[in-house]
Amino acid sequence: MIIKSINISEKKGEVKNPVEAILITQTGLQHDAHAEPSHHQVSILGSNSISRFEKTHGRSITPGEFAENITLNDFEVQMVGPLDVFKSVNVVLEVTQIGKKCHGANCVYFNKQEIV
């Protein structure tokens, strides 16, 4: 897997902005609004899901616009499930859920769509 973008936001419910690098701590990505003890600390989305959404809705999406922390090239979210594990040299991430709900009336999912 290749990381396309790493994204954070200061407040929950906001589009995340790409950053060059980030420190992953025990509670999530440092300086991200979701970095707190919970089951939802790091959100991962594949570029394939974004591409399907763009084609369906005729709209271009930028990394972080779906509030994902990590955008992966050529990753199919349908291929993983809860308890699956992502490992790298210094980081282990466990999948706790697939999909997430919109945040507020201006949800980029148009309050109807979930990316899969």
MOPAC internal coordinates of N, CA, C and O (Angstrom, degrees):
PM7 1SCF
backbone

  N    0.0000 0     0.00 0     0.00 0    0    0    0
  C    1.4509 1     0.00 0     0.00 0    1    0    0
  C    1.5237 1   109.93 1     0.00 0    2    1    0
  O    1.2310 1   121.50 1   -35.76 1    3    2    1
  N    1.2951 1   114.74 1   144.24 1    3    2    1
  C    1.4596 1   121.36 1   178.66 1    5    3    2
  C    1.5255 1   108.51 1  -119.24 1    6    5    3
  O    1.2310 1   120.89 1   -50.30 1    7    6    5
  N    1.3216 1   115.91 1   129.70 1    7    6    5
  C    1.4638 1   120.74 1   177.87 1    9    7    6
  C    1.5237 1   108.79 1   -77.74 1   10    9    7
  O    1.2310 1   120.82 1   -57.40 1   11   10    9
  N    1.3233 1   116.04 1   122.60 1   11   10    9
  C    1.4600 1   122.17 1   177.75 1   13   11   10
  C    1.5221 1   111.01 1   -86.36 1   14   13   11
  O    1.2310 1   120.98 1   140.82 1   15   14   13
  N    1.3465 1   115.72 1   -39.18 1   15   14   13
  C    1.4587 1   119.85 1  -176.70 1   17   15   14
  C    1.5220 1   110.04 1  -156.81 1   18   17   15
  O    1.2310 1   120.69 1   -33.38 1   19   18   17
  N    1.3338 1   116.28 1   146.62 1   19   18   17
  C    1.4607 1   124.27 1   172.10 1   21   19   18
  C    1.5239 1   105.37 1  -116.17 1   22   21   19
  O    1.2310 1   120.28 1   -50.30 1   23   22   21
  N    1.3446 1   117.08 1   129.70 1   23   22   21
  C    1.4596 1   120.95 1  -169.64 1   25   23   22
  C    1.5255 1   111.31 1  -134.47 1   26   25   23
  O    1.2310 1   120.70 1   -39.53 1   27   26   25
  N    1.3257 1   116.27 1   140.47 1   27   26   25
  C    1.4648 1   121.74 1   176.57 1   29   27   26
  C    1.5253 1   110.03 1  -137.94 1   30   29   27
  O    1.2310 1   121.14 1   -18.98 1   31   30   29
  N    1.3260 1   115.42 1   161.02 1   31   30   29
  C    1.4681 1   121.12 1   172.04 1   33   31   30
  C    1.5127 1   108.47 1  -139.70 1   34   33   31
  O    1.2310 1   120.97 1   -26.90 1   35   34   33
  N    1.3150 1   115.76 1   153.10 1   35   34   33
  C    1.4623 1   120.71 1  -179.53 1   37   35   34
  C    1.5223 1   112.17 1   -80.35 1   38   37   35
  O    1.2310 1   120.02 1   153.84 1   39   38   37
  N    1.3549 1   117.56 1   -26.16 1   39   38   37
  C    1.4572 1   121.85 1  -177.62 1   41   39   38
  C    1.5246 1   109.82 1  -126.18 1   42   41   39
  O    1.2310 1   120.78 1   -33.78 1   43   42   41
  N    1.3197 1   116.12 1   146.22 1   43   42   41
  C    1.4589 1   121.14 1   175.29 1   45   43   42
  C    1.5255 1   109.42 1   -66.55 1   46   45   43
  O    1.2310 1   120.92 1   -32.73 1   47   46   45
  N    1.3260 1   115.84 1   147.27 1   47   46   45
  C    1.4544 1   121.01 1   178.17 1   49   47   46
  C    1.5118 1   113.94 1    85.17 1   50   49   47
  O    1.2310 1   119.64 1  -178.35 1   51   50   49
  N    1.3193 1   118.30 1     1.65 1   51   50   49
  C    1.4635 1   122.24 1   178.92 1   53   51   50
  C    1.5214 1   110.28 1  -101.87 1   54   53   51
  O    1.2310 1   121.31 1   -23.82 1   55   54   53
  N    1.3267 1   115.11 1   156.18 1   55   54   53
  C    1.4551 1   120.72 1   170.34 1   57   55   54
  C    1.5193 1   107.05 1   -63.77 1   58   57   55
  O    1.2310 1   120.35 1   -40.70 1   59   58   57
  N    1.3032 1   116.93 1   139.30 1   59   58   57
  C    1.4662 1   120.64 1   179.47 1   61   59   58
  C    1.5269 1   109.48 1   -87.37 1   62   61   59
  O    1.2310 1   120.58 1   -30.67 1   63   62   61
  N    1.3129 1   116.50 1   149.33 1   63   62   61
  C    1.4621 1   122.27 1  -179.15 1   65   63   62
  C    1.5209 1   110.49 1  -108.08 1   66   65   63
  O    1.2310 1   120.63 1   -41.39 1   67   66   65
  N    1.3371 1   116.41 1   138.61 1   67   66   65
  C    1.4665 1   119.87 1   178.95 1   69   67   66
  C    1.5271 1   112.25 1   -62.95 1   70   69   67
  O    1.2310 1   121.31 1   -37.45 1   71   70   69
  N    1.3298 1   115.09 1   142.55 1   71   70   69
  C    1.4587 1   122.88 1   174.70 1   73   71   70
  C    1.5260 1   107.79 1  -129.90 1   74   73   71
  O    1.2310 1   120.61 1   -21.11 1   75   74   73
  N    1.3190 1   116.43 1   158.89 1   75   74   73
  C    1.4687 1   121.26 1  -177.67 1   77   75   74
  C    1.5301 1   112.79 1   -69.77 1   78   77   75
  O    1.2310 1   120.77 1   139.61 1   79   78   77
  N    1.3158 1   116.13 1   -40.39 1   79   78   77
  C    1.4677 1   120.95 1  -177.65 1   81   79   78
  C    1.5146 1   108.18 1  -156.31 1   82   81   79
  O    1.2310 1   121.12 1   -19.23 1   83   82   81
  N    1.3209 1   115.46 1   160.77 1   83   82   81
  C    1.4596 1   119.67 1  -179.19 1   85   83   82
  C    1.5186 1   109.13 1  -151.02 1   86   85   83
  O    1.2310 1   121.12 1   -25.51 1   87   86   85
  N    1.2956 1   115.46 1   154.49 1   87   86   85
  C    1.4555 1   121.63 1   174.93 1   89   87   86
  C    1.5239 1   108.25 1   -98.21 1   90   89   87
  O    1.2310 1   120.49 1   -54.14 1   91   90   89
  N    1.3381 1   116.66 1   125.86 1   91   90   89
  C    1.4632 1   120.92 1   175.19 1   93   91   90
  C    1.5185 1   107.14 1   -93.60 1   94   93   91
  O    1.2310 1   121.13 1   -57.16 1   95   94   93
  N    1.3431 1   115.45 1   122.84 1   95   94   93
  C    1.4611 1   121.73 1  -178.51 1   97   95   94
  C    1.5329 1   109.22 1  -108.04 1   98   97   95
  O    1.2310 1   120.31 1     5.19 1   99   98   97
  N    1.2995 1   117.01 1  -174.81 1   99   98   97
  C    1.4646 1   121.85 1   177.35 1  101   99   98
  C    1.5273 1   112.85 1   -64.20 1  102  101   99
  O    1.2310 1   120.13 1   160.37 1  103  102  101
  N    1.3269 1   117.35 1   -19.63 1  103  102  101
  C    1.4665 1   120.34 1  -177.75 1  105  103  102
  C    1.5262 1   113.33 1  -112.51 1  106  105  103
  O    1.2310 1   119.38 1  -172.25 1  107  106  105
  N    1.3168 1   118.79 1     7.75 1  107  106  105
  C    1.4635 1   120.95 1   178.08 1  109  107  106
  C    1.5132 1   112.05 1   127.95 1  110  109  107
  O    1.2310 1   120.97 1    22.27 1  111  110  109
  N    1.3353 1   115.75 1  -157.73 1  111  110  109
  C    1.4600 1   120.84 1  -179.19 1  113  111  110
  C    1.5236 1   110.01 1   -82.93 1  114  113  111
  O    1.2310 1   121.26 1   -54.49 1  115  114  113
  N    1.3349 1   115.20 1   125.51 1  115  114  113
  C    1.4613 1   120.66 1  -179.39 1  117  115  114
  C    1.5266 1   110.11 1   -54.90 1  118  117  115
  O    1.2310 1   120.55 1   -45.50 1  119  118  117
  N    1.3055 1   116.55 1   134.50 1  119  118  117
  C    1.4706 1   126.16 1   178.33 1  121  119  118
  C    1.5279 1   113.42 1    76.75 1  122  121  119
  O    1.2310 1   119.21 1  -174.60 1  123  122  121
  N    1.3394 1   119.11 1     5.40 1  123  122  121
  C    1.4601 1   121.16 1   176.22 1  125  123  122
  C    1.5266 1   109.17 1   -93.20 1  126  125  123
  O    1.2310 1   120.65 1   -36.33 1  127  126  125
  N    1.3260 1   116.37 1   143.67 1  127  126  125
  C    1.4668 1   121.46 1  -177.85 1  129  127  126
  C    1.5262 1   112.94 1   -60.35 1  130  129  127
  O    1.2310 1   119.56 1   154.46 1  131  130  129
  N    1.3287 1   118.44 1   -25.54 1  131  130  129
  C    1.4589 1   121.13 1  -179.36 1  133  131  130
  C    1.5236 1   112.99 1   -90.45 1  134  133  131
  O    1.2310 1   119.72 1  -175.15 1  135  134  133
  N    1.3002 1   118.14 1     4.85 1  135  134  133
  C    1.4733 1   121.28 1   179.80 1  137  135  134
  C    1.5204 1   109.16 1   -77.34 1  138  137  135
  O    1.2310 1   121.48 1   -93.12 1  139  138  137
  N    1.3094 1   114.78 1    86.88 1  139  138  137
  C    1.4633 1   121.59 1   179.57 1  141  139  138
  C    1.5228 1   107.34 1  -156.37 1  142  141  139
  O    1.2310 1   120.14 1   -21.16 1  143  142  141
  N    1.3052 1   117.34 1   158.84 1  143  142  141
  C    1.4659 1   118.63 1   179.14 1  145  143  142
  C    1.5307 1   110.88 1   -62.73 1  146  145  143
  O    1.2310 1   120.31 1   -68.59 1  147  146  145
  N    1.3125 1   117.00 1   111.41 1  147  146  145
  C    1.4662 1   122.94 1   177.49 1  149  147  146
  C    1.5231 1   108.06 1  -168.49 1  150  149  147
  O    1.2310 1   120.50 1     1.10 1  151  150  149
  N    1.3102 1   116.65 1  -178.90 1  151  150  149
  C    1.4607 1   120.33 1   177.02 1  153  151  150
  C    1.5271 1   111.32 1   -85.99 1  154  153  151
  O    1.2310 1   119.59 1   171.38 1  155  154  153
  N    1.3243 1   118.38 1    -8.62 1  155  154  153
  C    1.4685 1   122.80 1  -177.45 1  157  155  154
  C    1.5246 1   109.12 1  -119.87 1  158  157  155
  O    1.2310 1   120.51 1   -98.69 1  159  158  157
  N    1.3155 1   116.63 1    81.31 1  159  158  157
  C    1.4611 1   120.48 1  -176.57 1  161  159  158
  C    1.5106 1   113.16 1  -104.30 1  162  161  159
  O    1.2310 1   120.01 1   144.68 1  163  162  161
  N    1.3393 1   117.59 1   -35.32 1  163  162  161
  C    1.4574 1   122.81 1  -178.27 1  165  163  162
  C    1.5216 1   107.69 1  -134.28 1  166  165  163
  O    1.2310 1   120.51 1   -53.75 1  167  166  165
  N    1.3170 1   116.63 1   126.25 1  167  166  165
  C    1.4540 1   121.63 1  -179.89 1  169  167  166
  C    1.5295 1   109.33 1  -105.57 1  170  169  167
  O    1.2310 1   120.67 1   -49.84 1  171  170  169
  N    1.3412 1   116.32 1   130.16 1  171  170  169
  C    1.4675 1   121.94 1  -178.57 1  173  171  170
  C    1.5205 1   108.46 1  -118.94 1  174  173  171
  O    1.2310 1   120.65 1   -42.42 1  175  174  173
  N    1.3282 1   116.37 1   137.58 1  175  174  173
  C    1.4610 1   121.72 1   177.95 1  177  175  174
  C    1.5220 1   108.59 1  -139.80 1  178  177  175
  O    1.2310 1   120.68 1   -37.65 1  179  178  177
  N    1.3139 1   116.31 1   142.35 1  179  178  177
  C    1.4504 1   121.15 1   179.50 1  181  179  178
  C    1.5164 1   112.67 1   -92.84 1  182  181  179
  O    1.2310 1   121.23 1   -31.78 1  183  182  181
  N    1.3279 1   115.25 1   148.22 1  183  182  181
  C    1.4602 1   120.58 1   179.04 1  185  183  182
  C    1.5354 1   111.15 1   -62.89 1  186  185  183
  O    1.2310 1   119.66 1   154.51 1  187  186  185
  N    1.3345 1   118.25 1   -25.49 1  187  186  185
  C    1.4634 1   120.84 1   178.19 1  189  187  186
  C    1.5264 1   110.67 1   -64.41 1  190  189  187
  O    1.2310 1   120.01 1   138.62 1  191  190  189
  N    1.3225 1   117.59 1   -41.38 1  191  190  189
  C    1.4656 1   121.23 1   177.91 1  193  191  190
  C    1.5246 1   110.42 1   -64.33 1  194  193  191
  O    1.2310 1   120.68 1   138.87 1  195  194  193
  N    1.3126 1   116.31 1   -41.13 1  195  194  193
  C    1.4661 1   120.77 1   178.58 1  197  195  194
  C    1.5215 1   109.98 1   -63.34 1  198  197  195
  O    1.2310 1   120.04 1   135.90 1  199  198  197
  N    1.3303 1   117.52 1   -44.10 1  199  198  197
  C    1.4674 1   121.68 1   179.70 1  201  199  198
  C    1.5273 1   111.62 1   -60.71 1  202  201  199
  O    1.2310 1   120.33 1   137.71 1  203  202  201
  N    1.3367 1   116.97 1   -42.29 1  203  202  201
  C    1.4675 1   120.09 1   178.31 1  205  203  202
  C    1.5316 1   110.74 1   -62.65 1  206  205  203
  O    1.2310 1   120.38 1   137.26 1  207  206  205
  N    1.3342 1   116.89 1   -42.74 1  207  206  205
  C    1.4580 1   120.43 1   178.70 1  209  207  206
  C    1.5316 1   110.23 1   -62.08 1  210  209  207
  O    1.2310 1   120.43 1   135.76 1  211  210  209
  N    1.3299 1   116.79 1   -44.24 1  211  210  209
  C    1.4657 1   121.20 1  -179.55 1  213  211  210
  C    1.5252 1   111.07 1   -59.55 1  214  213  211
  O    1.2310 1   120.29 1   135.93 1  215  214  213
  N    1.3295 1   117.04 1   -44.07 1  215  214  213
  C    1.4689 1   121.06 1  -179.46 1  217  215  214
  C    1.5215 1   110.81 1   -66.87 1  218  217  215
  O    1.2310 1   120.02 1   137.91 1  219  218  217
  N    1.3134 1   117.57 1   -42.09 1  219  218  217
  C    1.4600 1   121.91 1  -178.51 1  221  219  218
  C    1.5223 1   111.98 1   -66.47 1  222  221  219
  O    1.2310 1   120.41 1   140.14 1  223  222  221
  N    1.3337 1   116.82 1   -39.86 1  223  222  221
  C    1.4630 1   120.91 1  -172.97 1  225  223  222
  C    1.5276 1   113.87 1  -106.60 1  226  225  223
  O    1.2310 1   119.90 1   179.16 1  227  226  225
  N    1.3317 1   117.80 1    -0.84 1  227  226  225
  C    1.4602 1   120.31 1   178.05 1  229  227  226
  C    1.5135 1   112.96 1    60.59 1  230  229  227
  O    1.2310 1   120.72 1  -142.23 1  231  230  229
  N    1.3035 1   116.22 1    37.77 1  231  230  229
  C    1.4649 1   121.42 1  -175.81 1  233  231  230
  C    1.5148 1   109.90 1  -137.10 1  234  233  231
  O    1.2310 1   120.10 1   -46.23 1  235  234  233
  N    1.3046 1   117.41 1   133.77 1  235  234  233
  C    1.4578 1   122.36 1   178.05 1  237  235  234
  C    1.5247 1   109.92 1   -82.39 1  238  237  235
  O    1.2310 1   120.78 1   -44.03 1  239  238  237
  N    1.3317 1   116.11 1   135.97 1  239  238  237
  C    1.4625 1   122.33 1  -178.44 1  241  239  238
  C    1.5287 1   109.17 1  -115.98 1  242  241  239
  O    1.2310 1   120.47 1   -45.01 1  243  242  241
  N    1.3151 1   116.70 1   134.99 1  243  242  241
  C    1.4657 1   120.66 1   177.33 1  245  243  242
  C    1.5256 1   109.66 1   -95.65 1  246  245  243
  O    1.2310 1   119.93 1   -26.27 1  247  246  245
  N    1.3498 1   117.73 1   153.73 1  247  246  245
  C    1.4691 1   119.43 1   177.14 1  249  247  246
  C    1.5306 1   111.05 1   -55.27 1  250  249  247
  O    1.2310 1   120.96 1   -46.48 1  251  250  249
  N    1.3280 1   115.76 1   133.52 1  251  250  249
  C    1.4601 1   122.10 1  -179.90 1  253  251  250
  C    1.5176 1   114.28 1    92.74 1  254  253  251
  O    1.2310 1   120.19 1   167.79 1  255  254  253
  N    1.3381 1   117.24 1   -12.21 1  255  254  253
  C    1.4603 1   119.97 1  -176.90 1  257  255  254
  C    1.5255 1   112.18 1   -67.21 1  258  257  255
  O    1.2310 1   119.88 1   153.34 1  259  258  257
  N    1.3299 1   117.83 1   -26.66 1  259  258  257
  C    1.4541 1   121.31 1   174.69 1  261  259  258
  C    1.5217 1   110.85 1   -91.07 1  262  261  259
  O    1.2310 1   120.45 1  -164.71 1  263  262  261
  N    1.3215 1   116.74 1    15.29 1  263  262  261
  C    1.4673 1   124.47 1   177.85 1  265  263  262
  C    1.5242 1   112.52 1    65.07 1  266  265  263
  O    1.2310 1   120.78 1  -154.43 1  267  266  265
  N    1.3330 1   116.12 1    25.57 1  267  266  265
  C    1.4682 1   119.09 1   175.38 1  269  267  266
  C    1.5216 1   109.65 1   -82.72 1  270  269  267
  O    1.2310 1   120.85 1   -36.04 1  271  270  269
  N    1.3331 1   115.98 1   143.96 1  271  270  269
  C    1.4624 1   120.96 1   176.41 1  273  271  270
  C    1.5188 1   111.78 1   -79.78 1  274  273  271
  O    1.2310 1   121.06 1   140.79 1  275  274  273
  N    1.3216 1   115.58 1   -39.21 1  275  274  273
  C    1.4631 1   119.90 1  -177.51 1  277  275  274
  C    1.5211 1   108.36 1  -126.88 1  278  277  275
  O    1.2310 1   120.83 1   -56.06 1  279  278  277
  N    1.3318 1   116.02 1   123.94 1  279  278  277
  C    1.4547 1   122.22 1   175.28 1  281  279  278
  C    1.5258 1   106.82 1  -103.73 1  282  281  279
  O    1.2310 1   120.74 1   -58.10 1  283  282  281
  N    1.3318 1   116.20 1   121.90 1  283  282  281
  C    1.4648 1   121.36 1  -178.14 1  285  283  282
  C    1.5218 1   110.60 1  -106.64 1  286  285  283
  O    1.2310 1   120.32 1   -42.96 1  287  286  285
  N    1.3301 1   117.00 1   137.04 1  287  286  285
  C    1.4585 1   121.45 1   174.14 1  289  287  286
  C    1.5170 1   109.48 1   -71.55 1  290  289  287
  O    1.2310 1   120.94 1   -41.80 1  291  290  289
  N    1.3188 1   115.81 1   138.20 1  291  290  289
  C    1.4718 1   123.27 1   173.11 1  293  291  290
  C    1.5213 1   113.91 1    52.13 1  294  293  291
  O    1.2310 1   120.38 1  -141.20 1  295  294  293
  N    1.3099 1   116.88 1    38.80 1  295  294  293
  C    1.4601 1   121.86 1   178.48 1  297  295  294
  C    1.5185 1   109.00 1  -106.21 1  298  297  295
  O    1.2310 1   120.35 1   -48.78 1  299  298  297
  N    1.3289 1   116.93 1   131.22 1  299  298  297
  C    1.4675 1   122.58 1   178.05 1  301  299  298
  C    1.5176 1   108.96 1  -105.14 1  302  301  299
  O    1.2310 1   120.49 1   -70.37 1  303  302  301
  N    1.3220 1   116.67 1   109.63 1  303  302  301
  C    1.4609 1   121.62 1  -178.53 1  305  303  302
  C    1.5317 1   110.95 1   -61.43 1  306  305  303
  O    1.2310 1   119.88 1   153.77 1  307  306  305
  N    1.3260 1   117.83 1   -26.23 1  307  306  305
  C    1.4615 1   120.69 1   179.58 1  309  307  306
  C    1.5235 1   112.25 1   -67.29 1  310  309  307
  O    1.2310 1   119.70 1   166.17 1  311  310  309
  N    1.3032 1   118.18 1   -13.83 1  311  310  309
  C    1.4639 1   122.31 1  -177.20 1  313  311  310
  C    1.5282 1   112.83 1   -87.37 1  314  313  311
  O    1.2310 1   119.82 1   176.42 1  315  314  313
  N    1.3349 1   117.95 1    -3.58 1  315  314  313
  C    1.4611 1   120.56 1   179.41 1  317  315  314
  C    1.5243 1   109.94 1  -123.88 1  318  317  315
  O    1.2310 1   121.21 1   -18.44 1  319  318  317
  N    1.2965 1   115.29 1   161.56 1  319  318  317
  C    1.4568 1   120.78 1   178.00 1  321  319  318
  C    1.5109 1   110.67 1  -145.96 1  322  321  319
  O    1.2310 1   120.18 1    -7.87 1  323  322  321
  N    1.3273 1   117.25 1   172.13 1  323  322  321
  C    1.4628 1   120.33 1   177.26 1  325  323  322
  C    1.5204 1   111.69 1   -52.27 1  326  325  323
  O    1.2310 1   121.26 1   -40.37 1  327  326  325
  N    1.3079 1   115.20 1   139.63 1  327  326  325
  C    1.4646 1   127.37 1  -178.21 1  329  327  326
  C    1.5220 1   113.50 1    82.80 1  330  329  327
  O    1.2310 1   118.99 1   172.00 1  331  330  329
  N    1.3553 1   119.53 1    -8.00 1  331  330  329
  C    1.4614 1   120.14 1   171.34 1  333  331  330
  C    1.5183 1   108.19 1   -65.96 1  334  333  331
  O    1.2310 1   120.42 1   -25.37 1  335  334  333
  N    1.3319 1   116.81 1   154.63 1  335  334  333
  C    1.4560 1   121.72 1  -174.18 1  337  335  334
  C    1.5244 1   110.39 1  -126.92 1  338  337  335
  O    1.2310 1   120.92 1   -43.25 1  339  338  337
  N    1.3318 1   115.84 1   136.75 1  339  338  337
  C    1.4599 1   123.35 1   170.87 1  341  339  338
  C    1.5193 1   106.75 1  -103.77 1  342  341  339
  O    1.2310 1   120.06 1   -51.21 1  343  342  341
  N    1.3282 1   117.50 1   128.79 1  343  342  341
  C    1.4652 1   120.63 1   179.87 1  345  343  342
  C    1.5171 1   110.01 1  -126.74 1  346  345  343
  O    1.2310 1   121.87 1   -39.41 1  347  346  345
  N    1.3225 1   114.02 1   140.59 1  347  346  345
  C    1.4622 1   121.21 1   168.48 1  349  347  346
  C    1.5242 1   106.05 1  -132.66 1  350  349  347
  O    1.2310 1   120.18 1     9.50 1  351  350  349
  N    1.3021 1   117.27 1  -170.50 1  351  350  349
  C    1.4618 1   120.48 1  -177.15 1  353  351  350
  C    1.5255 1   112.14 1   -57.84 1  354  353  351
  O    1.2310 1   120.17 1   134.58 1  355  354  353
  N    1.3449 1   117.29 1   -45.42 1  355  354  353
  C    1.4624 1   120.82 1  -173.62 1  357  355  354
  C    1.5204 1   115.09 1  -115.07 1  358  357  355
  O    1.2310 1   119.73 1   179.18 1  359  358  357
  N    1.3411 1   118.13 1    -0.82 1  359  358  357
  C    1.4599 1   120.29 1  -172.45 1  361  359  358
  C    1.5257 1   110.29 1  -134.63 1  362  361  359
  O    1.2310 1   121.40 1   -40.28 1  363  362  361
  N    1.3361 1   114.92 1   139.72 1  363  362  361
  C    1.4644 1   121.79 1   171.31 1  365  363  362
  C    1.5289 1   106.48 1  -127.05 1  366  365  363
  O    1.2310 1   120.41 1   -57.41 1  367  366  365
  N    1.3470 1   116.83 1   122.59 1  367  366  365
  C    1.4567 1   122.04 1   177.78 1  369  367  366
  C    1.5185 1   108.51 1  -118.67 1  370  369  367
  O    1.2310 1   120.25 1   -48.33 1  371  370  369
  N    1.3347 1   117.13 1   131.67 1  371  370  369
  C    1.4584 1   121.65 1   178.31 1  373  371  370
  C    1.5248 1   109.69 1  -107.41 1  374  373  371
  O    1.2310 1   120.40 1   -45.92 1  375  374  373
  N    1.3059 1   116.84 1   134.08 1  375  374  373
  C    1.4588 1   122.30 1   178.29 1  377  375  374
  C    1.5279 1   108.49 1   -73.28 1  378  377  375
  O    1.2310 1   120.47 1   -53.71 1  379  378  377
  N    1.3326 1   116.71 1   126.29 1  379  378  377
  C    1.4644 1   121.06 1   179.30 1  381  379  378
  C    1.5211 1   112.06 1  -111.47 1  382  381  379
  O    1.2310 1   119.77 1   157.16 1  383  382  381
  N    1.3380 1   118.04 1   -22.84 1  383  382  381
  C    1.4586 1   120.63 1   177.48 1  385  383  382
  C    1.5212 1   108.79 1  -159.01 1  386  385  383
  O    1.2310 1   120.93 1   -20.99 1  387  386  385
  N    1.3306 1   115.82 1   159.01 1  387  386  385
  C    1.4572 1   122.74 1   175.08 1  389  387  386
  C    1.5208 1   106.95 1  -114.38 1  390  389  387
  O    1.2310 1   120.69 1   -50.47 1  391  390  389
  N    1.3230 1   116.30 1   129.53 1  391  390  389
  C    1.4539 1   120.94 1  -179.67 1  393  391  390
  C    1.5173 1   111.62 1    84.51 1  394  393  391
  O    1.2310 1   121.66 1   -16.95 1  395  394  393
  N    1.3426 1   114.43 1   163.05 1  395  394  393
  C    1.4582 1   120.00 1   176.47 1  397  395  394
  C    1.5104 1   108.52 1  -154.25 1  398  397  395
  O    1.2310 1   121.01 1   -18.35 1  399  398  397
  N    1.2948 1   115.66 1   161.65 1  399  398  397
  C    1.4601 1   122.06 1  -177.39 1  401  399  398
  C    1.5202 1   110.39 1   -87.62 1  402  401  399
  O    1.2310 1   121.56 1   -18.82 1  403  402  401
  N    1.3176 1   114.63 1   161.18 1  403  402  401
  C    1.4665 1   121.50 1   176.43 1  405  403  402
  C    1.5262 1   110.78 1   -69.38 1  406  405  403
  O    1.2310 1   121.32 1   -21.52 1  407  406  405
  N    1.3237 1   115.08 1   158.48 1  407  406  405
  C    1.4607 1   122.19 1   174.98 1  409  407  406
  C    1.5219 1   108.54 1  -115.91 1  410  409  407
  O    1.2310 1   119.66 1   -81.42 1  411  410  409
  N    1.2930 1   118.25 1    98.58 1  411  410  409
  C    1.4601 1   120.91 1   171.42 1  413  411  410
  C    1.5147 1   114.99 1    84.79 1  414  413  411
  O    1.2310 1   121.21 1    -2.18 1  415  414  413
  N    1.3124 1   115.30 1   177.82 1  415  414  413
  C    1.4635 1   122.96 1  -174.20 1  417  415  414
  C    1.5236 1   113.31 1   -69.33 1  418  417  415
  O    1.2310 1   119.88 1   156.25 1  419  418  417
  N    1.3134 1   117.84 1   -23.75 1  419  418  417
  C    1.4578 1   120.32 1  -178.15 1  421  419  418
  C    1.5193 1   112.61 1   -95.65 1  422  421  419
  O    1.2310 1   120.18 1  -156.36 1  423  422  421
  N    1.3124 1   117.26 1    23.64 1  423  422  421
  C    1.4565 1   122.44 1  -177.23 1  425  423  422
  C    1.5244 1   111.01 1   -55.34 1  426  425  423
  O    1.2310 1   120.87 1   -49.68 1  427  426  425
  N    1.3214 1   115.95 1   130.32 1  427  426  425
  C    1.4540 1   120.86 1  -179.36 1  429  427  426
  C    1.5270 1   111.55 1   -65.96 1  430  429  427
  O    1.2310 1   120.08 1   162.10 1  431  430  429
  N    1.3218 1   117.45 1   -17.90 1  431  430  429
  C    1.4676 1   120.23 1   176.39 1  433  431  430
  C    1.5257 1   110.60 1   -74.66 1  434  433  431
  O    1.2310 1   119.96 1  -179.77 1  435  434  433
  N    1.3092 1   117.69 1     0.23 1  435  434  433
  C    1.4585 1   124.72 1  -177.97 1  437  435  434
  C    1.5338 1   110.58 1    63.60 1  438  437  435
  O    1.2310 1   119.74 1  -152.13 1  439  438  437
  N    1.3398 1   118.09 1    27.87 1  439  438  437
  C    1.4523 1   124.55 1   178.69 1  441  439  438
  C    1.5265 1   113.33 1    55.19 1  442  441  439
  O    1.2310 1   119.58 1  -163.80 1  443  442  441
  N    1.3136 1   118.40 1    16.20 1  443  442  441
  C    1.4570 1   121.64 1   178.44 1  445  443  442
  C    1.5220 1   111.36 1  -131.35 1  446  445  443
  O    1.2310 1   120.17 1   147.39 1  447  446  445
  N    1.2939 1   117.27 1   -32.61 1  447  446  445
  C    1.4586 1   122.30 1  -169.64 1  449  447  446
  C    1.4965 1   112.35 1   -99.46 1  450  449  447
  O    1.2310 1   120.62 1   -35.40 1  451  450  449
  N    1.3061 1   116.42 1   144.60 1  451  450  449
  C    1.4503 1   122.42 1   165.03 1  453  451  450
  C    1.5060 1   105.41 1  -119.85 1  454  453  451
  O    1.2310 1   119.88 1   -39.52 1  455  454  453
  N    1.2913 1   117.84 1   140.48 1  455  454  453
  C    1.4542 1   120.95 1   179.91 1  457  455  454
  C    1.5159 1   108.35 1   -81.75 1  458  457  455
  O    1.2310 1   121.01 1   -47.63 1  459  458  457
  N    1.2992 1   115.67 1   132.37 1  459  458  457
  C    1.4660 1   121.18 1   174.50 1  461  459  458
  C    1.5045 1   108.03 1  -140.55 1  462  461  459
  O    1.2310 1   120.10 1   180.00 1  463  462  461

